[in-house]
Amino acid sequence: MTTSASNNDNYFCRLSLIDVSNYIEKKGQFSYLSWPFAVSQLRQFDPAATWEVKRWNGLPYLICDLGVFVEVAVTVQGVTLSQIHPVLDAKNKPISLPTSFDINTSIQRCLVKAIALHGLGLSIYAGEDLPIIESSETGEPVTDRTPTIPAKVAQIPERPTPPRDNGFTRADSITPAQVNYIRRLIAETGTELQKVLDFCGVEKLEDIAKSEASRVIRSLEQSRDRRAAA
C-alpha cells in the first residue's frame, strides 16, 4: 500500500487537510476555531460523529484544588478521544469561581479541542503548551521555552477587579446570617476574602446579591468537603 493510499484511508489525515483559516477568531494574542464551523465540518465528514460532556455528580464541571475543569469526549469513525479543559477567562487565566456562562464557554472551547484531536484544526494549537511572557525590553510577547511547574492554586489578578454595578439594590443583599456563614466557610477552607469579593464585584460581603450568595456558598462548601475528605 502506498503512502498516498494510506493517507486516504486515515480519517485523521483527511480531517487535518481541511482549511480552517477563514474560521479562526483572534482574541488578544490567542487564536480560536469557531465551534459552529468545527461541528459543521465534523458532521459533514462523519454524520455519525458524536460528543459527550462529562459530568461529576450530575454537574458538567469538576472543582478541585487546582481550579475548575470541564471534559468533552468526541467519537469519530468509532474512535473516542477525550479532552480536559480548565475554565479560563479572556486572558487564559484560571477562574476559581466561574459563572454558568464561563462554564458554557469552556465546554465549547473544550469541544473544539476534542475535535482537533481527530485532526480538524489541530495545527492551530501548535506551540500552545509553550508559555507566553512579555519581553522586559520591548513589551512584546515572546515564547518562554523554560519548563515551568504549575501553580498549586489558580492565579489571582495582580490588580483587584474594580467593583461592578450589578444592578442590585440594598434590599437584594444577603442576610447577616448568610454573611456569617460565608465568613466561616472562608476560614474553614483557607480561601482569600479578597478573591470572593473580586468575583462578586463588591467591596464587602454585605453587598453580595442574594442571587450570587447561594453560588458562593455552594462553591465554598464543596471546597470544604474536599478538604475534609483529603
N, C-alpha and C positions, 0 to 999 in steps of 0.2 A: 504494500500500500504506500503510495507516495505521500509526501508531507502535505501537499495541497488537498488530497483526498481526506487525510486525517483531520485537517482543519475544518473541512466542510461537514464532517461528522461530529465535530466537537462543538456543542452548543455554546460553550463559553467563548470560543474564538469568534463565532458569528455574532454574539451579543457585543463583544468588545469592539467589533468593527463598526457598530452603529455610531454615526456622527451626532454628538450631543452638544456641540459647540454653540449652537444657536439657542440653547435652553439653559445655559449656565447663568445663574444670578450672582452678582457680586454684592457682598455686604462687608464694607471695610476692606480688609486685606484677605478675606475668606471667600471661596467660591463654593456655590451650592448648585446642585442639579435640581431643576423643578420637579417636584414629586408627581404632579399630574402627568408630565411627559414620561417620567420613568415608568409609571404604572401603565400608561398607554402603550409604550413600546414593548414592555414586558408581555402584556396581554395579547398584543398583535403577534408577537413571536411565539408565545405559548398560551393559547386561550385557557388551558387547564392550570396555569400557574396560580398558586395561592399564597397567602401570607397570614401569619398569626401573631397578634400582640400578646406576649407572655404576661401572665398575671401572678401576683403573690397575694395569697389570702383574698382573692377576688379583686385586687387593685392592679391597674395597669402600670405600676411602678414599684420600685424597691427602694426603701430608705435604709441606709447603713451608715457606719461611721465615716465613710469616705465621701458620701454625698447621696444624691438621688439618681437612680438609673432606670432606663426602660430597655426592653428587649423585643426584637421582631425577628421572626423566622420566616424565610421565603422559600417556597418549593418550586423548582423549575425542572421540567423533564424528569420528575421523580426524585430530584436531588434537593435536600433541605439543608440550608445554611442559615445560621443564626448570627445576629449582630447585637451587641450590647452597646448602649449609648448613654453617656451621662447627660443629665439635664443641665443645659448651659444657657447663658444669656447671649446677647448680641455680640459680645466681645469674647465669646467662647470661655467664659469663666463659670465655674460651678454655681448653681443656685441651690442654697441649702433649704429654703422654704419656698418652693415653686408654686405658682398658681395653676389652675386647670389649663389655662392657655399655654403656659410653659411646658406642661406635660404633653399636651397635644402636639405642639411644635416639635418637641424632641422625638416623639413617636414617628412623625412624618420624616424627619431627618434620618432616623434610625432605619425606617423602611427603605429609603433611597440607598443607604449604605448596604443594607442586606441585599438589595437588588444588585448593587455594584459587585458584591462577592461572586455573582454569577457572570460578571463580565461587563454589564451595561454601565458605562460611565466610571469604571474603576480608575481610569487614568487621572481623573480629577483629584483623587486623593493621594497621588504620588507625593511623597515628602511630608505628608500631614503629621507623621509621627516625629518630625523634627521641630522642636520648639522654636518659636519666633521671638526674638528680643530686639530692642532698639539699640542702634549704634550710639555710643556716648558722644561721638564726634559729629555725626550727620543727622541723627534722629531718624534715619531711615531704617526700616525693618531688615534685619539680617537673620540668617539661619544659624542657630547655635547647634553644633553637632556634638557638644559635650553631653554625655549621658546624665540624666537627672533622676533623682528619686522622688516619686510622687509624694505630695504632702499628705499627712495623716488626715487632715480635715479640709473642707472646702475653703478656698481663699476668700478673704473678705476685702472689698474695695478699700483702697487706701484713704479715699475721701468719703465720709459718710454721705449717703444719699439724702439730699435735702427733703424735708417733709413735703408730701404732696397733698394737694387739695383733693381729698377723696369724695367730697360731696356729701359727707355725713354730718349731721348736726350733733350737738352735745347730747341730745336725748337718745341718740342711737349708739352712744358709747357703752362699753361693757360695764357690768355691775362691780361694786367693790369686792364682792366675793370672788368673781372671776379674776380680778386683778391679783388678789392674794394667792389664788390657786396658780396663776401663771408664774408669779414670783417664786412660789415653792417649787414648781416644776423646773424653772430656770436654775435654781440652786441644786436640785437633785440631779439634773443632767449635766451641770457644768457649762451650760450654754451662756454665751455672752449676751447680756441685756441689750447692748447696742445693736447686735445682729438682728434681734427681734424687732427693735424699734425701726431700724432701717427697712426691714422687709415690709412692715406695715405703713411706713411713711409717716410716722408720728414722732413727737418729741418725748412722750411719756406713755406708759402703759394705759393710763386712764383715758387716753384719746383714741384707743383702738376701737374700731367699729364692731358692733355686735356680729355683723356678717363675717368678719375676719377672725373674731375671737375663737370660735369653735375650731377653725382650721389650725390656728396657732396652738391651741390646747392639744388637739389630736396629734400634731407633729411632735410636740414635746413629750406627750405620753408615750408615743412609740419609741422615742429616743430613750426615755426612762426604762421602758420594758426591755429594750435591747441591752441596756447596761446591766439590768438586774439578771438577765439570762446569761450574760457573759461569764 
